[in-house]
Amino acid sequence: MSDLILYEKTGCPWCIKVLNFASEKGIQFELRNIADAGVAEELIARGGKRQVPYLVDLKNGTEMYESADIVEYLSKRTN
Ligand SMILES: N[C@@H](CCC(=O)N[C@@H](CS)C(=O)NCC(=O)O)C(=O)O
């Protein structure tokens, strides 16, 4: 099981940007799609708004919106 959860939406270009970066780096997520029942509500409860991508790092409790911040965080995390 991955330590990383990524909330996403099918076709979201910002999500694809994160997913492509992660794929290049061999980083895996548990993906949660906000189109699935209860997932958008779960995201809002966690982060406060309905916006994807949203990353949760279970290893240290870090959570964030914004694809650029997520890519930067993941690039440092894998170093
Ligand atoms: N600046 C944000 C933009 C994210 C964004 O615009 N996400 C859209 C989907 S592409 C969104 O969450 N919209 C709300 C919704 O689809 O319910 C980022 O780079 O992550």
PDB file of the backbone (N, CA, C, O) and the ligand in Angstrom, with CONECT records:
HET    LIG  A 101      20
ATOM      1  N   MET A   1       0.843  -1.200   0.000  1.00  0.00           N
ATOM      2  CA  MET A   1       0.000   0.000   0.000  1.00  0.00           C
ATOM      3  C   MET A   1       0.881   1.254   0.000  1.00  0.00           C
ATOM      4  O   MET A   1       1.896   1.315   0.694  1.00  0.00           O
ATOM      5  N   SER A   2       0.469   2.260  -0.798  1.00  0.00           N
ATOM      6  CA  SER A   2       1.253   3.487  -0.898  1.00  0.00           C
ATOM      7  C   SER A   2       1.012   4.388   0.309  1.00  0.00           C
ATOM      8  O   SER A   2      -0.071   4.375   0.896  1.00  0.00           O
ATOM      9  N   ASP A   3       2.021   5.164   0.672  1.00  0.00           N
ATOM     10  CA  ASP A   3       1.868   6.175   1.717  1.00  0.00           C
ATOM     11  C   ASP A   3       1.208   7.432   1.169  1.00  0.00           C
ATOM     12  O   ASP A   3       0.892   8.350   1.926  1.00  0.00           O
ATOM     13  N   LEU A   4       0.998   7.476  -0.141  1.00  0.00           N
ATOM     14  CA  LEU A   4       0.495   8.686  -0.790  1.00  0.00           C
ATOM     15  C   LEU A   4      -0.907   8.478  -1.343  1.00  0.00           C
ATOM     16  O   LEU A   4      -1.176   7.500  -2.042  1.00  0.00           O
ATOM     17  N   ILE A   5      -1.792   9.411  -1.020  1.00  0.00           N
ATOM     18  CA  ILE A   5      -3.137   9.412  -1.608  1.00  0.00           C
ATOM     19  C   ILE A   5      -3.223  10.627  -2.517  1.00  0.00           C
ATOM     20  O   ILE A   5      -2.826  11.721  -2.117  1.00  0.00           O
ATOM     21  N   LEU A   6      -3.736  10.457  -3.736  1.00  0.00           N
ATOM     22  CA  LEU A   6      -3.965  11.601  -4.614  1.00  0.00           C
ATOM     23  C   LEU A   6      -5.456  11.645  -4.975  1.00  0.00           C
ATOM     24  O   LEU A   6      -5.993  10.737  -5.609  1.00  0.00           O
ATOM     25  N   TYR A   7      -6.096  12.731  -4.547  1.00  0.00           N
ATOM     26  CA  TYR A   7      -7.468  12.987  -4.987  1.00  0.00           C
ATOM     27  C   TYR A   7      -7.377  13.568  -6.388  1.00  0.00           C
ATOM     28  O   TYR A   7      -6.568  14.460  -6.643  1.00  0.00           O
ATOM     29  N   GLU A   8      -8.195  13.069  -7.285  1.00  0.00           N
ATOM     30  CA  GLU A   8      -8.090  13.453  -8.688  1.00  0.00           C
ATOM     31  C   GLU A   8      -9.463  13.442  -9.343  1.00  0.00           C
ATOM     32  O   GLU A   8     -10.465  13.040  -8.753  1.00  0.00           O
ATOM     33  N   LYS A   9      -9.463  13.901 -10.592  1.00  0.00           N
ATOM     34  CA  LYS A   9     -10.688  13.863 -11.401  1.00  0.00           C
ATOM     35  C   LYS A   9     -10.273  13.466 -12.811  1.00  0.00           C
ATOM     36  O   LYS A   9      -9.272  13.966 -13.323  1.00  0.00           O
ATOM     37  N   THR A  10     -11.017  12.588 -13.434  1.00  0.00           N
ATOM     38  CA  THR A  10     -10.687  12.129 -14.783  1.00  0.00           C
ATOM     39  C   THR A  10     -10.648  13.323 -15.736  1.00  0.00           C
ATOM     40  O   THR A  10     -11.579  14.128 -15.775  1.00  0.00           O
ATOM     41  N   GLY A  11      -9.553  13.430 -16.511  1.00  0.00           N
ATOM     42  CA  GLY A  11      -9.434  14.481 -17.518  1.00  0.00           C
ATOM     43  C   GLY A  11      -8.908  15.800 -16.980  1.00  0.00           C
ATOM     44  O   GLY A  11      -8.720  16.741 -17.751  1.00  0.00           O
ATOM     45  N   CYS A  12      -8.670  15.895 -15.696  1.00  0.00           N
ATOM     46  CA  CYS A  12      -8.162  17.141 -15.092  1.00  0.00           C
ATOM     47  C   CYS A  12      -6.689  17.319 -15.486  1.00  0.00           C
ATOM     48  O   CYS A  12      -5.849  16.497 -15.119  1.00  0.00           O
ATOM     49  N   PRO A  13      -6.370  18.396 -16.238  1.00  0.00           N
ATOM     50  CA  PRO A  13      -4.987  18.550 -16.718  1.00  0.00           C
ATOM     51  C   PRO A  13      -3.968  18.709 -15.598  1.00  0.00           C
ATOM     52  O   PRO A  13      -2.819  18.288 -15.739  1.00  0.00           O
ATOM     53  N   TRP A  14      -4.380  19.312 -14.488  1.00  0.00           N
ATOM     54  CA  TRP A  14      -3.458  19.508 -13.362  1.00  0.00           C
ATOM     55  C   TRP A  14      -3.175  18.168 -12.683  1.00  0.00           C
ATOM     56  O   TRP A  14      -2.069  17.931 -12.196  1.00  0.00           O
ATOM     57  N   CYS A  15      -4.171  17.308 -12.656  1.00  0.00           N
ATOM     58  CA  CYS A  15      -3.975  15.951 -12.114  1.00  0.00           C
ATOM     59  C   CYS A  15      -3.054  15.155 -13.031  1.00  0.00           C
ATOM     60  O   CYS A  15      -2.182  14.423 -12.565  1.00  0.00           O
ATOM     61  N   ILE A  16      -3.253  15.303 -14.319  1.00  0.00           N
ATOM     62  CA  ILE A  16      -2.433  14.568 -15.292  1.00  0.00           C
ATOM     63  C   ILE A  16      -0.984  14.995 -15.171  1.00  0.00           C
ATOM     64  O   ILE A  16      -0.071  14.174 -15.267  1.00  0.00           O
ATOM     65  N   LYS A  17      -0.777  16.308 -14.956  1.00  0.00           N
ATOM     66  CA  LYS A  17       0.591  16.812 -14.758  1.00  0.00           C
ATOM     67  C   LYS A  17       1.260  16.093 -13.579  1.00  0.00           C
ATOM     68  O   LYS A  17       2.402  15.647 -13.688  1.00  0.00           O
ATOM     69  N   VAL A  18       0.547  15.983 -12.457  1.00  0.00           N
ATOM     70  CA  VAL A  18       1.094  15.307 -11.273  1.00  0.00           C
ATOM     71  C   VAL A  18       1.300  13.819 -11.559  1.00  0.00           C
ATOM     72  O   VAL A  18       2.330  13.249 -11.199  1.00  0.00           O
ATOM     73  N   LEU A  19       0.327  13.204 -12.199  1.00  0.00           N
ATOM     74  CA  LEU A  19       0.416  11.765 -12.475  1.00  0.00           C
ATOM     75  C   LEU A  19       1.575  11.451 -13.422  1.00  0.00           C
ATOM     76  O   LEU A  19       2.269  10.448 -13.251  1.00  0.00           O
ATOM     77  N   ASN A  20       1.780  12.314 -14.422  1.00  0.00           N
ATOM     78  CA  ASN A  20       2.895  12.103 -15.357  1.00  0.00           C
ATOM     79  C   ASN A  20       4.239  12.239 -14.645  1.00  0.00           C
ATOM     80  O   ASN A  20       5.152  11.440 -14.853  1.00  0.00           O
ATOM     81  N   PHE A  21       4.343  13.263 -13.803  1.00  0.00           N
ATOM     82  CA  PHE A  21       5.593  13.448 -13.045  1.00  0.00           C
ATOM     83  C   PHE A  21       5.847  12.230 -12.168  1.00  0.00           C
ATOM     84  O   PHE A  21       6.958  11.701 -12.138  1.00  0.00           O
ATOM     85  N   ALA A  22       4.821  11.789 -11.456  1.00  0.00           N
ATOM     86  CA  ALA A  22       4.959  10.650 -10.550  1.00  0.00           C
ATOM     87  C   ALA A  22       5.348   9.388 -11.321  1.00  0.00           C
ATOM     88  O   ALA A  22       6.176   8.598 -10.868  1.00  0.00           O
ATOM     89  N   SER A  23       4.745   9.218 -12.478  1.00  0.00           N
ATOM     90  CA  SER A  23       5.036   8.045 -13.296  1.00  0.00           C
ATOM     91  C   SER A  23       6.508   8.028 -13.710  1.00  0.00           C
ATOM     92  O   SER A  23       7.174   6.994 -13.661  1.00  0.00           O
ATOM     93  N   GLU A  24       7.004   9.214 -14.124  1.00  0.00           N
ATOM     94  CA  GLU A  24       8.427   9.313 -14.512  1.00  0.00           C
ATOM     95  C   GLU A  24       9.354   8.960 -13.350  1.00  0.00           C
ATOM     96  O   GLU A  24      10.425   8.388 -13.549  1.00  0.00           O
ATOM     97  N   LYS A  25       8.933   9.304 -12.151  1.00  0.00           N
ATOM     98  CA  LYS A  25       9.775   9.089 -10.968  1.00  0.00           C
ATOM     99  C   LYS A  25       9.503   7.745 -10.292  1.00  0.00           C
ATOM    100  O   LYS A  25      10.168   7.392  -9.318  1.00  0.00           O
ATOM    101  N   GLY A  26       8.527   6.998 -10.808  1.00  0.00           N
ATOM    102  CA  GLY A  26       8.209   5.705 -10.198  1.00  0.00           C
ATOM    103  C   GLY A  26       7.465   5.825  -8.879  1.00  0.00           C
ATOM    104  O   GLY A  26       7.516   4.922  -8.044  1.00  0.00           O
ATOM    105  N   ILE A  27       6.767   6.956  -8.692  1.00  0.00           N
ATOM    106  CA  ILE A  27       6.005   7.194  -7.460  1.00  0.00           C
ATOM    107  C   ILE A  27       4.581   6.688  -7.660  1.00  0.00           C
ATOM    108  O   ILE A  27       3.951   6.949  -8.685  1.00  0.00           O
ATOM    109  N   GLN A  28       4.082   5.952  -6.653  1.00  0.00           N
ATOM    110  CA  GLN A  28       2.729   5.408  -6.762  1.00  0.00           C
ATOM    111  C   GLN A  28       1.807   6.042  -5.732  1.00  0.00           C
ATOM    112  O   GLN A  28       2.223   6.395  -4.629  1.00  0.00           O
ATOM    113  N   PHE A  29       0.549   6.176  -6.120  1.00  0.00           N
ATOM    114  CA  PHE A  29      -0.475   6.729  -5.241  1.00  0.00           C
ATOM    115  C   PHE A  29      -1.588   5.719  -5.055  1.00  0.00           C
ATOM    116  O   PHE A  29      -1.775   4.811  -5.865  1.00  0.00           O
ATOM    117  N   GLU A  30      -2.329   5.898  -3.960  1.00  0.00           N
ATOM    118  CA  GLU A  30      -3.687   5.384  -3.915  1.00  0.00           C
ATOM    119  C   GLU A  30      -4.533   6.508  -4.506  1.00  0.00           C
ATOM    120  O   GLU A  30      -4.586   7.602  -3.944  1.00  0.00           O
ATOM    121  N   LEU A  31      -5.187   6.254  -5.621  1.00  0.00           N
ATOM    122  CA  LEU A  31      -5.962   7.301  -6.299  1.00  0.00           C
ATOM    123  C   LEU A  31      -7.396   7.309  -5.802  1.00  0.00           C
ATOM    124  O   LEU A  31      -8.027   6.259  -5.689  1.00  0.00           O
ATOM    125  N   ARG A  32      -7.911   8.500  -5.506  1.00  0.00           N
ATOM    126  CA  ARG A  32      -9.312   8.649  -5.115  1.00  0.00           C
ATOM    127  C   ARG A  32      -9.948   9.667  -6.057  1.00  0.00           C
ATOM    128  O   ARG A  32      -9.571  10.839  -6.064  1.00  0.00           O
ATOM    129  N   ASN A  33     -10.903   9.216  -6.839  1.00  0.00           N
ATOM    130  CA  ASN A  33     -11.535  10.062  -7.860  1.00  0.00           C
ATOM    131  C   ASN A  33     -12.778  10.731  -7.279  1.00  0.00           C
ATOM    132  O   ASN A  33     -13.659  10.064  -6.737  1.00  0.00           O
ATOM    133  N   ILE A  34     -12.839  12.056  -7.399  1.00  0.00           N
ATOM    134  CA  ILE A  34     -13.952  12.793  -6.778  1.00  0.00           C
ATOM    135  C   ILE A  34     -15.295  12.523  -7.459  1.00  0.00           C
ATOM    136  O   ILE A  34     -16.338  12.965  -6.978  1.00  0.00           O
ATOM    137  N   ALA A  35     -15.268  11.795  -8.580  1.00  0.00           N
ATOM    138  CA  ALA A  35     -16.545  11.397  -9.193  1.00  0.00           C
ATOM    139  C   ALA A  35     -17.159  10.199  -8.463  1.00  0.00           C
ATOM    140  O   ALA A  35     -18.344   9.907  -8.623  1.00  0.00           O
ATOM    141  N   ASP A  36     -16.356   9.523  -7.675  1.00  0.00           N
ATOM    142  CA  ASP A  36     -16.866   8.341  -6.962  1.00  0.00           C
ATOM    143  C   ASP A  36     -17.625   8.750  -5.700  1.00  0.00           C
ATOM    144  O   ASP A  36     -17.349   9.792  -5.107  1.00  0.00           O
ATOM    145  N   ALA A  37     -18.560   7.937  -5.311  1.00  0.00           N
ATOM    146  CA  ALA A  37     -19.461   8.272  -4.203  1.00  0.00           C
ATOM    147  C   ALA A  37     -18.693   8.607  -2.933  1.00  0.00           C
ATOM    148  O   ALA A  37     -17.854   7.831  -2.475  1.00  0.00           O
ATOM    149  N   GLY A  38     -18.990   9.764  -2.375  1.00  0.00           N
ATOM    150  CA  GLY A  38     -18.443  10.155  -1.083  1.00  0.00           C
ATOM    151  C   GLY A  38     -17.049  10.762  -1.122  1.00  0.00           C
ATOM    152  O   GLY A  38     -16.592  11.316  -0.123  1.00  0.00           O
ATOM    153  N   VAL A  39     -16.364  10.667  -2.259  1.00  0.00           N
ATOM    154  CA  VAL A  39     -14.962  11.089  -2.300  1.00  0.00           C
ATOM    155  C   VAL A  39     -14.833  12.620  -2.278  1.00  0.00           C
ATOM    156  O   VAL A  39     -13.958  13.154  -1.597  1.00  0.00           O
ATOM    157  N   ALA A  40     -15.693  13.321  -3.013  1.00  0.00           N
ATOM    158  CA  ALA A  40     -15.620  14.795  -3.002  1.00  0.00           C
ATOM    159  C   ALA A  40     -15.880  15.322  -1.589  1.00  0.00           C
ATOM    160  O   ALA A  40     -15.210  16.251  -1.138  1.00  0.00           O
ATOM    161  N   GLU A  41     -16.841  14.736  -0.901  1.00  0.00           N
ATOM    162  CA  GLU A  41     -17.157  15.148   0.476  1.00  0.00           C
ATOM    163  C   GLU A  41     -15.954  14.888   1.398  1.00  0.00           C
ATOM    164  O   GLU A  41     -15.631  15.686   2.278  1.00  0.00           O
ATOM    165  N   GLU A  42     -15.314  13.753   1.162  1.00  0.00           N
ATOM    166  CA  GLU A  42     -14.122  13.392   1.957  1.00  0.00           C
ATOM    167  C   GLU A  42     -13.005  14.416   1.726  1.00  0.00           C
ATOM    168  O   GLU A  42     -12.332  14.843   2.664  1.00  0.00           O
ATOM    169  N   LEU A  43     -12.824  14.798   0.458  1.00  0.00           N
ATOM    170  CA  LEU A  43     -11.796  15.791   0.113  1.00  0.00           C
ATOM    171  C   LEU A  43     -12.087  17.128   0.789  1.00  0.00           C
ATOM    172  O   LEU A  43     -11.189  17.737   1.370  1.00  0.00           O
ATOM    173  N   ILE A  44     -13.326  17.584   0.716  1.00  0.00           N
ATOM    174  CA  ILE A  44     -13.701  18.868   1.315  1.00  0.00           C
ATOM    175  C   ILE A  44     -13.508  18.827   2.835  1.00  0.00           C
ATOM    176  O   ILE A  44     -13.066  19.802   3.443  1.00  0.00           O
ATOM    177  N   ALA A  45     -13.842  17.697   3.424  1.00  0.00           N
ATOM    178  CA  ALA A  45     -13.664  17.561   4.880  1.00  0.00           C
ATOM    179  C   ALA A  45     -12.181  17.644   5.250  1.00  0.00           C
ATOM    180  O   ALA A  45     -11.823  18.157   6.311  1.00  0.00           O
ATOM    181  N   ARG A  46     -11.343  17.143   4.377  1.00  0.00           N
ATOM    182  CA  ARG A  46      -9.893  17.135   4.633  1.00  0.00           C
ATOM    183  C   ARG A  46      -9.266  18.490   4.402  1.00  0.00           C
ATOM    184  O   ARG A  46      -8.578  19.026   5.271  1.00  0.00           O
ATOM    185  N   GLY A  47      -9.511  19.049   3.212  1.00  0.00           N
ATOM    186  CA  GLY A  47      -8.761  20.241   2.798  1.00  0.00           C
ATOM    187  C   GLY A  47      -9.547  21.530   2.850  1.00  0.00           C
ATOM    188  O   GLY A  47      -8.962  22.613   2.862  1.00  0.00           O
ATOM    189  N   GLY A  48     -10.877  21.431   2.881  1.00  0.00           N
ATOM    190  CA  GLY A  48     -11.704  22.622   2.996  1.00  0.00           C
ATOM    191  C   GLY A  48     -12.350  23.071   1.710  1.00  0.00           C
ATOM    192  O   GLY A  48     -13.232  23.929   1.746  1.00  0.00           O
ATOM    193  N   LYS A  49     -11.950  22.528   0.566  1.00  0.00           N
ATOM    194  CA  LYS A  49     -12.592  22.917  -0.688  1.00  0.00           C
ATOM    195  C   LYS A  49     -12.520  21.776  -1.696  1.00  0.00           C
ATOM    196  O   LYS A  49     -11.726  20.845  -1.565  1.00  0.00           O
ATOM    197  N   ARG A  50     -13.381  21.884  -2.708  1.00  0.00           N
ATOM    198  CA  ARG A  50     -13.406  20.889  -3.770  1.00  0.00           C
ATOM    199  C   ARG A  50     -12.451  21.330  -4.870  1.00  0.00           C
ATOM    200  O   ARG A  50     -12.839  22.075  -5.770  1.00  0.00           O
ATOM    201  N   GLN A  51     -11.237  20.886  -4.803  1.00  0.00           N
ATOM    202  CA  GLN A  51     -10.240  21.182  -5.842  1.00  0.00           C
ATOM    203  C   GLN A  51      -9.259  20.026  -5.914  1.00  0.00           C
ATOM    204  O   GLN A  51      -8.751  19.556  -4.896  1.00  0.00           O
ATOM    205  N   VAL A  52      -9.001  19.576  -7.134  1.00  0.00           N
ATOM    206  CA  VAL A  52      -8.013  18.525  -7.362  1.00  0.00           C
ATOM    207  C   VAL A  52      -6.948  19.039  -8.325  1.00  0.00           C
ATOM    208  O   VAL A  52      -7.240  19.924  -9.129  1.00  0.00           O
ATOM    209  N   PRO A  53      -5.733  18.520  -8.275  1.00  0.00           N
ATOM    210  CA  PRO A  53      -5.281  17.431  -7.410  1.00  0.00           C
ATOM    211  C   PRO A  53      -5.087  17.874  -5.954  1.00  0.00           C
ATOM    212  O   PRO A  53      -4.872  19.051  -5.664  1.00  0.00           O
ATOM    213  N   TYR A  54      -5.169  16.893  -5.054  1.00  0.00           N
ATOM    214  CA  TYR A  54      -4.908  17.107  -3.623  1.00  0.00           C
ATOM    215  C   TYR A  54      -4.120  15.906  -3.133  1.00  0.00           C
ATOM    216  O   TYR A  54      -4.524  14.755  -3.296  1.00  0.00           O
ATOM    217  N   LEU A  55      -2.980  16.214  -2.529  1.00  0.00           N
ATOM    218  CA  LEU A  55      -2.084  15.137  -2.080  1.00  0.00           C
ATOM    219  C   LEU A  55      -2.165  14.958  -0.573  1.00  0.00           C
ATOM    220  O   LEU A  55      -2.234  15.932   0.177  1.00  0.00           O
ATOM    221  N   VAL A  56      -2.156  13.710  -0.142  1.00  0.00           N
ATOM    222  CA  VAL A  56      -2.010  13.359   1.273  1.00  0.00           C
ATOM    223  C   VAL A  56      -0.802  12.439   1.386  1.00  0.00           C
ATOM    224  O   VAL A  56      -0.722  11.410   0.715  1.00  0.00           O
ATOM    225  N   ASP A  57       0.144  12.830   2.252  1.00  0.00           N
ATOM    226  CA  ASP A  57       1.285  11.962   2.549  1.00  0.00           C
ATOM    227  C   ASP A  57       1.069  11.390   3.941  1.00  0.00           C
ATOM    228  O   ASP A  57       1.239  12.090   4.939  1.00  0.00           O
ATOM    229  N   LEU A  58       0.700  10.138   4.003  1.00  0.00           N
ATOM    230  CA  LEU A  58       0.358   9.500   5.282  1.00  0.00           C
ATOM    231  C   LEU A  58       1.582   9.325   6.177  1.00  0.00           C
ATOM    232  O   LEU A  58       1.462   9.139   7.388  1.00  0.00           O
ATOM    233  N   LYS A  59       2.767   9.388   5.556  1.00  0.00           N
ATOM    234  CA  LYS A  59       4.004   9.167   6.302  1.00  0.00           C
ATOM    235  C   LYS A  59       4.232  10.261   7.342  1.00  0.00           C
ATOM    236  O   LYS A  59       4.691   9.991   8.452  1.00  0.00           O
ATOM    237  N   ASN A  60       3.900  11.512   6.964  1.00  0.00           N
ATOM    238  CA  ASN A  60       4.185  12.623   7.884  1.00  0.00           C
ATOM    239  C   ASN A  60       3.009  13.576   8.050  1.00  0.00           C
ATOM    240  O   ASN A  60       3.147  14.629   8.673  1.00  0.00           O
ATOM    241  N   GLY A  61       1.857  13.218   7.500  1.00  0.00           N
ATOM    242  CA  GLY A  61       0.666  14.039   7.694  1.00  0.00           C
ATOM    243  C   GLY A  61       0.591  15.271   6.807  1.00  0.00           C
ATOM    244  O   GLY A  61      -0.281  16.116   7.009  1.00  0.00           O
ATOM    245  N   THR A  62       1.481  15.395   5.832  1.00  0.00           N
ATOM    246  CA  THR A  62       1.447  16.546   4.926  1.00  0.00           C
ATOM    247  C   THR A  62       0.277  16.416   3.953  1.00  0.00           C
ATOM    248  O   THR A  62       0.046  15.345   3.391  1.00  0.00           O
ATOM    249  N   GLU A  63      -0.460  17.514   3.759  1.00  0.00           N
ATOM    250  CA  GLU A  63      -1.568  17.513   2.796  1.00  0.00           C
ATOM    251  C   GLU A  63      -1.524  18.830   2.037  1.00  0.00           C
ATOM    252  O   GLU A  63      -1.242  19.874   2.625  1.00  0.00           O
ATOM    253  N   MET A  64      -1.800  18.793   0.734  1.00  0.00           N
ATOM    254  CA  MET A  64      -1.759  20.044  -0.036  1.00  0.00           C
ATOM    255  C   MET A  64      -2.552  19.999  -1.337  1.00  0.00           C
ATOM    256  O   MET A  64      -2.707  18.952  -1.967  1.00  0.00           O
ATOM    257  N   TYR A  65      -3.047  21.175  -1.713  1.00  0.00           N
ATOM    258  CA  TYR A  65      -3.592  21.436  -3.047  1.00  0.00           C
ATOM    259  C   TYR A  65      -2.455  21.964  -3.922  1.00  0.00           C
ATOM    260  O   TYR A  65      -1.319  22.096  -3.466  1.00  0.00           O
ATOM    261  N   GLU A  66      -2.766  22.257  -5.151  1.00  0.00           N
ATOM    262  CA  GLU A  66      -1.896  22.929  -6.135  1.00  0.00           C
ATOM    263  C   GLU A  66      -0.861  21.977  -6.749  1.00  0.00           C
ATOM    264  O   GLU A  66       0.065  21.509  -6.088  1.00  0.00           O
ATOM    265  N   SER A  67      -1.065  21.717  -8.039  1.00  0.00           N
ATOM    266  CA  SER A  67      -0.203  20.767  -8.744  1.00  0.00           C
ATOM    267  C   SER A  67       1.279  21.153  -8.680  1.00  0.00           C
ATOM    268  O   SER A  67       2.136  20.281  -8.534  1.00  0.00           O
ATOM    269  N   ALA A  68       1.586  22.451  -8.787  1.00  0.00           N
ATOM    270  CA  ALA A  68       2.998  22.867  -8.764  1.00  0.00           C
ATOM    271  C   ALA A  68       3.612  22.551  -7.402  1.00  0.00           C
ATOM    272  O   ALA A  68       4.750  22.090  -7.315  1.00  0.00           O
ATOM    273  N   ASP A  69       2.848  22.801  -6.344  1.00  0.00           N
ATOM    274  CA  ASP A  69       3.357  22.513  -4.991  1.00  0.00           C
ATOM    275  C   ASP A  69       3.514  21.005  -4.789  1.00  0.00           C
ATOM    276  O   ASP A  69       4.465  20.550  -4.153  1.00  0.00           O
ATOM    277  N   ILE A  70       2.573  20.238  -5.336  1.00  0.00           N
ATOM    278  CA  ILE A  70       2.630  18.779  -5.199  1.00  0.00           C
ATOM    279  C   ILE A  70       3.859  18.224  -5.919  1.00  0.00           C
ATOM    280  O   ILE A  70       4.572  17.379  -5.379  1.00  0.00           O
ATOM    281  N   VAL A  71       4.101  18.706  -7.143  1.00  0.00           N
ATOM    282  CA  VAL A  71       5.271  18.237  -7.903  1.00  0.00           C
ATOM    283  C   VAL A  71       6.553  18.608  -7.169  1.00  0.00           C
ATOM    284  O   VAL A  71       7.476  17.799  -7.071  1.00  0.00           O
ATOM    285  N   GLU A  72       6.607  19.831  -6.655  1.00  0.00           N
ATOM    286  CA  GLU A  72       7.806  20.254  -5.917  1.00  0.00           C
ATOM    287  C   GLU A  72       8.004  19.374  -4.671  1.00  0.00           C
ATOM    288  O   GLU A  72       9.115  18.929  -4.380  1.00  0.00           O
ATOM    289  N   TYR A  73       6.915  19.138  -3.953  1.00  0.00           N
ATOM    290  CA  TYR A  73       6.990  18.307  -2.749  1.00  0.00           C
ATOM    291  C   TYR A  73       7.468  16.898  -3.091  1.00  0.00           C
ATOM    292  O   TYR A  73       8.336  16.349  -2.412  1.00  0.00           O
ATOM    293  N   LEU A  74       6.902  16.320  -4.138  1.00  0.00           N
ATOM    294  CA  LEU A  74       7.271  14.948  -4.509  1.00  0.00           C
ATOM    295  C   LEU A  74       8.717  14.880  -4.980  1.00  0.00           C
ATOM    296  O   LEU A  74       9.410  13.894  -4.727  1.00  0.00           O
ATOM    297  N   SER A  75       9.171  15.923  -5.663  1.00  0.00           N
ATOM    298  CA  SER A  75      10.560  15.898  -6.159  1.00  0.00           C
ATOM    299  C   SER A  75      11.525  15.940  -4.990  1.00  0.00           C
ATOM    300  O   SER A  75      12.582  15.310  -5.041  1.00  0.00           O
ATOM    301  N   LYS A  76      11.184  16.674  -3.933  1.00  0.00           N
ATOM    302  CA  LYS A  76      12.057  16.717  -2.754  1.00  0.00           C
ATOM    303  C   LYS A  76      11.951  15.406  -1.966  1.00  0.00           C
ATOM    304  O   LYS A  76      12.945  14.899  -1.447  1.00  0.00           O
ATOM    305  N   ARG A  77      10.758  14.882  -1.887  1.00  0.00           N
ATOM    306  CA  ARG A  77      10.514  13.659  -1.110  1.00  0.00           C
ATOM    307  C   ARG A  77      11.311  12.477  -1.655  1.00  0.00           C
ATOM    308  O   ARG A  77      11.742  11.608  -0.897  1.00  0.00           O
ATOM    309  N   THR A  78      11.502  12.449  -2.954  1.00  0.00           N
ATOM    310  CA  THR A  78      12.174  11.294  -3.556  1.00  0.00           C
ATOM    311  C   THR A  78      13.694  11.475  -3.571  1.00  0.00           C
ATOM    312  O   THR A  78      14.427  10.542  -3.898  1.00  0.00           O
ATOM    313  N   ASN A  79      14.163  12.670  -3.220  1.00  0.00           N
ATOM    314  CA  ASN A  79      15.612  12.908  -3.249  1.00  0.00           C
ATOM    315  C   ASN A  79      16.318  12.170  -2.113  1.00  0.00           C
ATOM    316  O   ASN A  79      17.539  12.257  -1.985  1.00  0.00           O
TER     317      ASN A  79
HETATM  318  N1  LIG A 101      -4.074  25.752  -9.667  1.00  0.00           N
HETATM  319  C1  LIG A 101      -4.656  24.448  -9.460  1.00  0.00           C
HETATM  320  C2  LIG A 101      -5.811  24.259 -10.425  1.00  0.00           C
HETATM  321  C3  LIG A 101      -6.624  23.008 -10.094  1.00  0.00           C
HETATM  322  C4  LIG A 101      -7.948  22.994 -10.799  1.00  0.00           C
HETATM  323  O1  LIG A 101      -8.330  23.957 -11.489  1.00  0.00           O
HETATM  324  N2  LIG A 101      -8.666  21.879 -10.637  1.00  0.00           N
HETATM  325  C5  LIG A 101     -10.000  21.758 -11.170  1.00  0.00           C
HETATM  326  C6  LIG A 101     -10.112  20.535 -12.088  1.00  0.00           C
HETATM  327  S1  LIG A 101      -9.017  20.635 -13.492  1.00  0.00           S
HETATM  328  C7  LIG A 101     -10.984  21.501 -10.056  1.00  0.00           C
HETATM  329  O2  LIG A 101     -10.621  20.947  -9.026  1.00  0.00           O
HETATM  330  N3  LIG A 101     -12.248  21.897 -10.244  1.00  0.00           N
HETATM  331  C8  LIG A 101     -13.294  21.597  -9.285  1.00  0.00           C
HETATM  332  C9  LIG A 101     -14.100  20.416  -9.714  1.00  0.00           C
HETATM  333  O3  LIG A 101     -13.786  19.811 -10.748  1.00  0.00           O
HETATM  334  O4  LIG A 101     -15.021  20.070  -8.997  1.00  0.00           O
HETATM  335  C10 LIG A 101      -3.581  23.376  -9.617  1.00  0.00           C
HETATM  336  O5  LIG A 101      -2.602  23.620 -10.355  1.00  0.00           O
HETATM  337  O6  LIG A 101      -3.676  22.306  -8.998  1.00  0.00           O
CONECT  318  319
CONECT  319  318  320  335
CONECT  320  319  321
CONECT  321  320  322
CONECT  322  321  323  324
CONECT  323  322
CONECT  324  322  325
CONECT  325  324  326  328
CONECT  326  325  327
CONECT  327  326
CONECT  328  325  329  330
CONECT  329  328
CONECT  330  328  331
CONECT  331  330  332
CONECT  332  331  333  334
CONECT  333  332
CONECT  334  332
CONECT  335  319  336  337
CONECT  336  335
CONECT  337  335
END
